[in-house]
Amino acid sequence: MKRTDTKTLQQIFEARYGDAARLNTANVDGDMIRSMAQRGSCRDFLDTPVSDALVDILCAAALASPTKSDLQQRDIIVLKSPDQRHRLSALVAGQSWVADAPMIAVFCGNNRRQRLIHDWHGIPFANDHLDAFFNATTDAAIALGAFVTAADAVGLGCCPISAVRNRPEAVSALLDLPDHVFPLAGLAIGYPCQSATIAKRLPLRVTCHTDRYRESTLQETVRTYDDDRRASQPYAQQRHPETFGQSTTYGWSEDKVRQYSQAERADFGAYLRAIGFRLD
């Protein structure tokens, strides 16, 4: 979908952060920066298919992104088969929109290749601890972000699907993932039905630091941010009202607290150990 938004970069940042007046955008603009600044998740797609050729190019662009020490510990599995997309969507409960995505990819961390080349060279792998998992995760996350940026630049909309980690064993079986390869996130891809909303983010003064970390104004800033979100981008529904009831001051922080008041993926560590990772 071609964008018709005529906001300046400064206006886009103000819509996103609220306190962006301190940003000097006078000599910094361009299609890529604007695209990144105003992107949003897309869960409502046109029926228009995404060509295999375009997806292949986006994968190539994503995998050109930085990788720790040139280890290249990430893979993208593109679900070009409608049957595979249907099977994956059935594994991500509560994400009904996934089934309507014209294309789905799954981004995986891959520490297997590194271990295999150690075997081929006859040299022991001496880093069998948490960092092996962490490096592969970071590599996959960087590729995911790069794919989203590239997709947005060519008019596609995307939404990550973290729910692939709700049932990692089943997703691994569906994708034939061997030991030391794991699903980080899915990604729904397609042409958006409408322009994305610029979702408000926490003010930069509490997330972007100079020289050292500071949080002296965090509580006050979050309270103000909650008020702003509640007034301008209210949540359509409140989480777990059967437990917490209905709040008249429901905002971002309460939504996140309610979300993580319920256990999620407590068995993910056991899954990672089962596929060969040591997490100490």
N, C-alpha and C positions, 0 to 999 in steps of 0.2 A: 504494500500500500504506500503510495507516494505521500509524503508529509506535506501539508499545507500550512503548518504552524509558522507564524511570522514572529514569534517572540524572539527577542534578543537573547544572547547567551546569559547576560546578567539577569534578565527576567526569568529565564529557565531555572537558574540557580536560586533565585529568590523564591520561586514556587516550590523548589525542592527543600531548601534549608531554612528559609525564613530570615536568617541573619546574614545573608550573603553580601550585604552592602559593602563589606570590607574587601571583597574580591575585586581586583582590578582587571576587567575583561576588555579594556579598551583596545588592546593590540593582540588579543588572543581570541580567535574565533575559527570557524571551519566546520565543515560538515561532520567530520568524525567526532570532534569534541561535542558538538550540539547533539549528535545522535546518542552519544554515551550519557550526556547530562539529562536527556529527557526520556530515556527508554523506560519501559515498564514491562512487567510480566504480562504475557498474552495467554488467555485460556479459552478464547472464543475465536475460532478460525473459519475462514472461507473454505468452501469445498475444493478450491483450486489446488491441484496436486503440486508438490514440490519436486522438481525434476531430479533424477539421480545425479545428473551431471553437476547441478548446482550444489547438492549435498556433498558430493565428492570434493568439490572445490573448497567448500567451507571446512571440511575435515582437514584438507591440506593446509589451509590458512591457520586453523586452530593448532595443529601439530607443529607449526613453525614457531609457536610461542616459546618462551623460556622454559628450560627444564634443568633441574638441579644437577650440576656437574656433567651435563650432557648424558645423563643416564637414560633419559627418554622412557620413564616408567609410567606410561599411560597408553591406553588404547580406547578407541571409539568403536562401538558396535552399532551400526546403523540397521534398524529394523525395517528393511524394505519390503518384507513379506507382510501383507495384511494379517495373516494368521498369527505371526509373531507379535505384531502390535496388539492384536486382540488378547493374546495370552498374557502379555505384560500388563495390559490395562486391568485384567482380572486380578492381578497380584497386588495392585495398589489400591486397597480399599479406601473409600472416601474421596477418591479422585476421579469422579465420573467423566470429567472433561477430557481426560487423557485418551479415552476411546475415540474421541472426535478429532484428534490431532492427525493431520495428513501424513506426518512423519515423526518418528521417535528415534532417538539415539540414546545409548547408554554409555556413560563415561566411566572407565574402569581404571583403578590403580593396578599397576603390574610390576611386582617385584620378582616375578618368575624368570624373566629374561636374564636379569642380572645373575641369578643363581645358576641358570643353565650355562651361561658363558664361563662362570667359575668352574663348573664341571668339565666343560670342553677344554679349558686350559689346565685343568688339574690343580687348581689353586683354591684353597678353602675360602668360603665366604665368612669373613670375620666380624660381620656387623649384624648378627642375628638377634636384634633387640628392637625396641620400640621405634627407633629412628628409621628402620627399614620400611615399616608401615607408613610412618609419617612422611617420608620423602615421596613415596608412591602416591599418597593422598594429595600432597601439595602439587605434584606434577599433573595429576588428573584435574584438580581444581583450576589450575592455570589454563589448561586446554579448554575446559568448560567455559571459563570466562571469555577466552579469546573467540570461541565459536559463537557465543551469544553476541559479542560485539560485531563480528563479521556478518552474522545473519541479519542483525539489525541494519547494518550498512547497506544491504541489498534489498531491504523492504520486508524482511520476514519478521515474524514475532516468535518469541520463545518463552518457555516457562520450565525451570528445573523441577525435577520430580524426586525429592528426597525420599519419598515413600518406597523406593526400590530397596531401601535398607530395612524396611519393616519385615520383609521376608527374604533375607539375603540368600538363604539356601535354595529357595525355590527359584529366585531370579538367576542364581548361578547355574542351576540345573537347566533352566530354559536356554541360557546362553552358552552352555557347555564350558563354563569357566573352570580352568584347572586350579590347583593349589597355588597360593600366593598371587592370585588375580581376583579382585573383588569389585563389586559395583559401588561406585561413589554416588552417582546420581543419574537419573534419566533426564531427557530433555525433549519436551514436546515442541515441534517445529511446524510452522505454517504461515500462510498469509493472513494477517489479522483482519477481523471484521471491522475494527475501528481503531483509531489512534489510541495509544496507551495513555493512561492517566499518569501524571507525574506524582508518584507517591511521596509524601513528605518523609524526610529523614531527620534524625536527630541533628540539632544544630552543630555546625562544625567546631564550635568552641569546646565541645566535650568529646569529639571523636578525632580531631586533628590537632596534634600537640607540637609544640616547639621545644626542642632540646630534652625535655623530660615529660613523663606522664603526670597529669594533674586531674583531680576530680573534685576540687573544692566547691564547685558550683553544680555538681552533677544532680543532686536531688532536686534543687530548685529548677534546674533546666528541664529535667524530665517532667516535673509537675506542669511547667508551662507548655511543654511539648504535648503532653496529654490533653491539655485544654484546647490547644490549637487543632490537634487531630480530631478531637471530639466535635469541634465546631465546623471544621472544613471537610474532613474525610471520615465521618463516623463509620464504625463497624456495622455491617448489616445485621449481624446477630452476635450474641454474647456466648462465649464458650462455657460449657458445663453448667447451665443454669439450674440443673437438678441438684447440683452440689452447692453452688455459690449464690443462687438466686439471680435476680435482675438488679444491676447496679445503675444508679442515676448519674454516676460520674465515670462511666466506662471509657477507658482510653487505652493507649498503646501499652503502658506498663502493666495494667491489670489484665489485658488480653494475653500478654506474654507470660505473666505469672500463672494465670489459669491454664495456659497451654502446657507449661512445664510443671504443673502440680500433679500431672498424670504421668506414670512411668511409660517411657518409650524406648524401644530397642535395647532393653537391659541385657538381651542375649547376644548383642552384636560382638562383644568381646569374645564370647565363647565361640561364635562363628569364625572369627578371625583366627583364633587359636586352632580351631579344627582344620583350617586350610593352611596351617603351617607357620603362622606368625607367632613370634614370642614378643610379648608386650611389656617386658620388664626393662 
